[in-house]
Amino acid sequence: MSRRSLSPDGITPELMLRAYSIGVFPMAESSHDPWLYWIEPRQRGIIPLDKLHISRSLQKLIRADQFEIRINADFNTLVEACANARETTWISHRLRSLYSALHEQGFAHSVETYFNNELVGGLFGIALGGAFFGESMFHKKTDASKLALAFLVARLIKGKFRLLDTQFITPHLAGLGAIEIDRAAYLTHLDQALMSEADFFAFDESNTHQGKKILTILNEAKTGSSN
């Protein structure tokens, strides 16, 4: 379900946040499309924070600590990489500008995966209350985006978030634990998340044994023993 904005010049970061708060988000048809469409899916993708599926190979990769995860180190470059990762992108230049403004205001965040100091994967999204709205992800090395997602989920758990919205569901996301719920159920989850207090920066940023800490947080969430 979508509706074109009648006044593209009138879309502001504040209007975008209001849209997210009622279950609506913007997309464009191409990189250069000046118009934005308000999207409100009948079926919504979410990843329950205690249900993230971590394969054995991904667990091994997390433990190895061969990649470096950085938060908000190069937000705009990460967004550009997500936009350029596919032949036709919904992340228009107009949206990139809006995301950049939301980042400067402290609402938009990137989780970036580096290998030998090169950006090789990651994701970005919007944090509002206890909800995180995942926008896009990319990878240049195998599992680099999955690694970023695992770090994101651990960060959200530690920060007491209650909702990770993936907007739509894909086979890739389903394999990581994403599920579909109808609009009414989603809005109930969203309202509860927005009323809760959360802190995106509650996670300990120390690089020492980051992988071990991530797996501990994820495993505790699955067993219900997370603090």
C-alpha positions in Angstrom: 0.0 0.0 0.0 1.6 3.3 -1.1 0.7 6.9 -1.8 2.8 9.5 -3.6 3.7 12.6 -1.7 1.9 15.6 -3.2 4.7 18.0 -2.1 8.1 16.5 -2.2 9.8 19.7 -1.2 7.7 19.7 2.0 9.2 16.5 3.3 11.4 17.2 6.3 13.3 15.0 8.7 10.6 15.8 11.3 7.9 14.7 9.0 9.8 11.4 8.3 10.0 10.7 12.1 6.3 11.3 12.4 5.6 8.9 9.5 7.8 6.2 11.2 5.9 6.7 14.4 2.6 5.7 12.8 4.0 2.8 10.7 4.7 4.6 7.4 8.0 5.0 5.7 9.3 6.7 2.4 10.8 5.1 -0.7 11.6 6.3 -4.2 11.5 4.5 -7.5 15.0 5.3 -8.5 18.2 7.1 -7.5 17.2 10.3 -9.3 13.4 10.2 -8.6 12.5 13.5 -6.9 9.2 12.0 -5.6 8.8 9.9 -2.5 6.2 7.3 -1.9 4.7 6.7 1.6 4.7 3.0 2.1 2.5 1.1 4.7 2.7 -2.6 4.0 -0.2 -4.9 4.9 2.3 -7.5 6.1 5.4 -6.1 8.0 8.8 -7.7 8.4 10.3 -7.7 11.9 13.2 -9.6 13.6 12.3 -10.6 17.2 15.4 -9.6 19.1 15.5 -12.9 21.0 15.1 -14.9 17.8 18.0 -13.9 15.6 19.3 -17.0 13.9 23.1 -17.3 14.1 24.5 -20.1 12.0 27.6 -22.0 13.1 29.7 -20.3 10.4 28.5 -16.9 11.5 29.2 -17.7 15.2 32.7 -18.7 14.2 33.1 -15.5 12.3 31.9 -13.4 15.2 34.3 -15.2 17.6 37.3 -14.7 15.3 37.1 -10.9 15.6 38.8 -10.6 12.2 36.4 -7.8 11.2 36.1 -4.4 13.0 32.6 -3.0 13.7 32.3 0.7 13.9 29.2 2.7 14.7 28.4 5.9 12.8 32.1 6.2 11.7 31.1 7.1 8.1 27.4 7.2 7.9 27.0 8.9 4.5 29.5 6.5 2.8 27.6 3.5 4.3 24.3 4.8 2.9 25.9 5.4 -0.5 27.3 1.9 -0.5 23.8 0.5 0.3 22.3 2.5 -2.6 25.1 1.4 -5.0 24.9 -2.2 -4.1 22.0 -2.8 -6.5 21.3 -1.9 -10.1 18.1 0.1 -9.3 17.8 1.6 -5.8 14.9 3.0 -3.9 17.4 5.2 -1.9 17.2 8.4 -4.0 19.5 11.4 -3.6 16.6 13.1 -1.8 16.3 10.3 0.7 20.1 10.3 1.2 19.9 13.9 2.1 17.1 13.3 4.6 18.9 10.3 6.2 22.0 12.5 6.5 20.0 15.2 8.3 18.4 12.5 10.7 21.9 11.2 11.4 23.1 14.7 12.3 20.1 15.0 14.6 21.0 11.7 16.3 18.2 9.5 15.0 19.9 7.7 12.1 22.7 5.3 12.7 25.1 3.0 10.8 26.7 -0.2 11.8 29.8 -0.6 9.6 31.9 -3.7 9.0 35.6 -3.1 8.1 38.3 -5.5 7.0 41.9 -4.2 6.8 40.4 -0.7 7.3 38.2 -1.1 4.2 34.4 -0.8 4.5 33.1 -4.2 3.3 29.6 -4.3 4.7 27.0 -2.8 7.1 23.6 -1.5 7.5 21.8 1.7 8.6 18.4 2.6 10.1 16.4 5.0 12.3 16.1 4.8 16.0 13.0 6.2 17.6 12.1 5.4 21.2 12.5 1.7 21.6 12.1 1.0 17.9 14.8 0.6 15.3 13.7 0.8 11.7 16.2 -1.0 9.5 16.6 0.6 6.1 19.2 -1.2 4.0 22.3 -3.3 4.2 25.1 -4.3 1.9 28.2 -6.5 1.7 31.4 -6.8 -0.3 32.7 -9.7 1.7 30.7 -12.9 2.6 28.6 -12.4 5.7 29.9 -8.9 6.4 26.3 -7.6 6.5 25.2 -10.5 8.7 28.0 -9.6 11.1 26.7 -6.0 11.2 23.2 -7.3 11.9 24.3 -9.5 14.8 26.2 -6.6 16.3 23.1 -4.4 15.8 20.8 -6.8 17.5 23.1 -7.2 20.5 23.3 -3.4 20.8 19.5 -3.1 20.6 19.1 -5.8 23.3 21.6 -4.1 25.6 19.9 -0.7 25.0 16.5 -2.2 25.9 14.9 -1.8 22.4 11.7 -3.7 21.8 11.3 -3.6 18.0 13.6 -4.3 15.0 11.6 -3.4 11.9 12.8 -4.8 8.6 9.9 -3.3 6.6 9.6 -6.2 4.2 10.8 -9.8 4.5 13.2 -11.5 2.1 14.5 -15.0 2.0 17.8 -13.6 3.2 16.1 -12.0 6.2 13.9 -15.0 6.9 17.0 -17.1 7.2 18.2 -14.7 9.9 15.0 -15.0 11.9 12.7 -12.4 10.3 9.0 -13.0 10.4 5.9 -11.3 8.9 3.1 -9.9 11.0 0.0 -8.1 9.9 -0.4 -4.3 10.1 -2.6 -4.3 13.3 -0.1 -6.5 15.2 2.8 -4.4 13.9 1.2 -1.2 15.1 0.7 -2.7 18.6 4.4 -3.6 18.7 5.3 -0.2 17.5 3.2 1.7 20.0 4.7 -0.4 22.9 8.2 0.3 21.6 7.7 4.0 21.2 6.5 4.3 24.8 9.6 2.5 26.1 12.9 4.1 27.0 16.0 2.8 25.0 19.6 3.8 24.6 21.4 3.0 21.3 24.7 3.7 23.0 24.3 1.5 26.1 26.6 -1.1 24.5 30.2 -1.2 25.8 32.3 0.2 22.9 35.5 -1.5 24.1 37.0 -3.5 21.2 38.4 -6.2 23.6 36.8 -9.5 22.7 33.8 -7.8 21.1 32.7 -11.0 19.4 32.5 -13.0 22.6 30.4 -10.2 24.2 28.0 -10.2 21.2 27.4 -13.9 21.4 26.9 -13.8 25.1 24.2 -11.1 24.8 22.5 -12.9 21.9 22.5 -16.3 23.8 21.3 -14.7 27.0 18.4 -13.1 25.1 17.4 -16.5 23.7 17.4 -18.1 27.1 15.7 -15.2 28.8 18.6 -14.5 31.1 19.6 -11.1 29.6 19.8 -8.2 32.0 
